[in-house]
Amino acid sequence: MIGIVDYKMGNLASVINAFAKVGSKARLESDPEKLKAYDRLILPGVGAFGDAMNHLQDSGMDEAIRDFASRDRPLLGICLGMQLLFEESEEFGSYEGLGLVPGRVVRFDESKFDHPLKVPHMGWNELFVQKETPLFAGLPREFYLYFVHSYHAECDDAYAIGKTMYGYEFVSAVQNDNVFGIQPHPEKSHENGLKIIENFTKL
């Protein structure tokens, strides 16, 4: 069974539809006590890091997600969900994350851009695969996905499985053993995104 963490932040219908398109059924789950019944887990999210962590902590979902990850079952964070996997974020203050991937989340530093670009980073952009991973099986070393975000992860290259250029190079996909994260939206990225979702169902 594939569970989608429902904490009232994100377009969950599009994620469910994407799994249906690859022939898999995913179920929304808002009860932290029931997470351990799932084989795989998706942590989606759209919005602010601090608000998201407050929702997860208030419901007890934060500890349930950590417990799920400790059982060596595949967990995938998407967009804000990927950012929540890290230890901390500077979005609208300083907030502690789930701590499942070492690193932090920072705003795009426009002073490093070699020419003016708009923030948020929005639209189609390339992901450059950094190392072999089952999440990207069957995809080329460079492929396009759909992005919408103003903050990005900073972490050691040991955890980076994908990077993207927007003003400068940033980490756009991560893996720490059974914990995966991807900054763009695979559910909005047509064939390439569906391939990632299909790969996740096979982990």
Secondary structure, 3 states (H helix, E strand, C coil): CEEEECCCCCCHHHHHHHHHHCCCCEEEECCHHHHHHCCEEEECCCCCHHHHHHHHHHHCHHHHHHHHHHCCCCEEEECHHHHHCEEEECCCCCEECCCCEEEEEEECCHHHCCCCCCCCEEEEEEEEECCCCHHHCCCCCEEEEEEEECEEEECCHHHEEEEEECCCEEEEEEEECCEEEECCCHHHCHHHHHHHHHHHHCC
